[in-house]
Amino acid sequence: MQTCNPAPAAKSPRSLPVVGLATATLAREFESRVDASQGETEWIRPILPRPPTTKLAYLLSEYPLLEHIYLLREVRQLRELGWNIQTISVRKPGKRSAAPATEEEEEEFRHTWYILDGHIFTHIASQAMTFVTSPLRYLRGLASAWRFGGSNPRRLLLATAYFCEAITAGYRMHKAGIRYVHSVYSTTVAMILSLVFDINMSMTLHGSAEFVDPEGFGLYEKVQKAQLVRSISFFGKSQIMLSSSSADWHKLRVTPLGVDILEWRPRAFRENPAPFDLISVGRLVETKGCPLLLQAMAQLRDQGRDIRLTLVGDGSLRPSLERQARQLEIANRVIFAGWKTHDELHRLCSTSDGCVLASFAEGLPVVLMEAMSAGVPCVAPRISGIPELIRDGIDGLLFTSSNVDELVAAIAQLMDDPKLRYNMARSSRERVTDKYDLLKNALQLSDVFRYWIASKAVSSQSPADVTVREIVAVSETPL
């Protein structure tokens, strides 16, 4: 049996001076130096530019959330790089059926400000004080919210709720002296509060939900109002460009998400597994295409293949999927595992021979990065930003979304070719290490934030017309 040997454990990093390196070169966690005689890798941490002392608010819809664990990783990584980040969440995370929250999640929960915290007096006081001190801005924000709601009563009510949330969050930020906010999954609230308070707004648009109805989402106006817009893929950037003015394209920056490579050790390679274990991670909803995945499982069973699928996640489709599995007579081959913690997902990946997604729409799935980091070959649809992550036939196999026959063929190809699986396991880990390492990409994001904040600081101190376009251009020159 062949095995994929794990990389040696990282030694305690030591700092070396880094001078005259471009931003792209600085965007690395460690520079590796191999001692051929010892066969070990020594990891050297470069000295990096310090971020501004300015506090940055991260405004989220629900935090920390198990299915959005990548946001927790990003926030904590930026803090390790020296950023002073205050997380603000619209609502508290709901109860979950998986294992209790980790120590990291509990720490984030304690330090996060929650807008809907159940204290009605806080909201009333925020509204009253804001109206008294800045009546024109208050009314401008309310008018903007109502324009967003339009004539639809439900949307108008929702827009009013967003306005109230924006005032509560903005007033607390204003009192705390926070002048910069980065919004993730809460862009409407961020846009409104930036109109009412002297707060600079940036945002991340992950996709794909934001691109389904760009007009209803208010994408054009949000990009126009934001000073910085981050996309996690070039496909996402193209969709933002499609629904915004070319005059605002200079605000767009692509900085992908990432995973901690050192957390995801390569699993042992199984040349002839029986059964062949597949894992699929995500919400059990229509957009994830799970019914088609069960159809594919039934076809593979009909071919006489010994295969088993573990579905990690939960959602509204679970009861119907369980019925479908029974009707297709594959219930003994499909495990509905529910949501799992990060550590539990590690263990499941370590015993899986392949990872599969059957989605109709995605952003750039972190679950694929995690599987690839563990050396698990992936089968995924050729949609959105996925081809930027997986090179078809090199790091994994891609198929046409909704084409069950292609999905079946791709899984069968993985099962039948151990050498292909082994090569893909190695290549996929190298791909993530090169392009989707958490610290590398957090460094890129840190650079983007640094230059955004620097541009605003310069423009507020000088009468010169310093534009975001000019400052962003600087970030691509050597430091």
Secondary structure, DSSP 8 states (H G I E B T S, - for coil): -------------EEE---S--HHHH--S-EEEEETTTTEEEEEEE------SS-EEEEEEESS-GGGHHHHHHHHHHHHTT--EEEEEEE-----SSS---HHHHHHHHH-EESSSS-HHHHHHHHHHHHHH-HHHHHHHHHHHHHHHTT-HHHHHHHHHHHHHHHHHHHHHHHHT--EEEEES-HHHHHHHHHHSS-EEEEEE--SHHHHSHHHHTHHHHHHH-SEEEESSHHHHHHHHHTS-GGGGGGEEE----B-GGGS------SS-SSEEEEEES--SGGGTHHHHHHHHHHHHHTT--EEEEEEB--TTHHHHHHHHHHTT-GGGEEEEE---HHHHHHHHHT-SEEE---SS-S--HHHHHHHHTT--EEEES-TTHHHH--BTTTEEEE-TT-HHHHHHHHHHHHH-HHHHHHHHHHHHHHHHHH-BHHHHHHHHHHHHHHHHHHHHHHHH-SS---HHHHHHHTTS--
